[in-house]
Amino acid sequence: MSVAIPGSIDDVNAQWLAQATGFDIKTADIGIIGVGVGVASAVYRAKLTGNNCPASVIVKMPALDEAAVFTSTILRMYIREVRFFKTLIRFIRRCCLLCSPKDGKRSSANSNSRPEC
C-alpha cells in the first residue's frame, strides 16, 4: 500500500488515516500532544471512530521549528526512527504469533496469562 506522505498535519484526516492504516475510519479528531517535549517531531493524537479501528493513534510529523527539522535531517534522525519502527513491528508481529492460541480464539482462562496482541 502506498500512501502519500502528508506535508503537514492539516493533510492528515480520517480518509488519509484509513488509507495509511487499512482501518475503517469514519472520523478523526486530531490534537497536538507533548508540546515542547520532542526535539525532532511534532506529536499528535488522532481520536478515531469507525468499525474495528483503535480508539486513537499517534501521528508524528516533522518538528514545528525549522532549526529542529534541519538538525534532525542532518543527523538522519527521521530515517533512524523509521528503521526503529520497522524493526519494532517485526518484533511485535513475532510476539503476537507466539502468544496467540493456535485456533485464534482466547478463552477466559488464558486471556489474563497472555499479553493482548
Buried (B, 14 or more C-beta within 10 A) or exposed (E): EEEEEBEEBEEBBBEBBBBBBEBEBEEBEBEEEEEEEBEBBBBBBBEBEBEEBEEEBEBBBBBBEEEBBEBBEEEEBBEEBEEEEEEEEEEEEEEEEEBEEEEEEBEEEEEEEEEEE
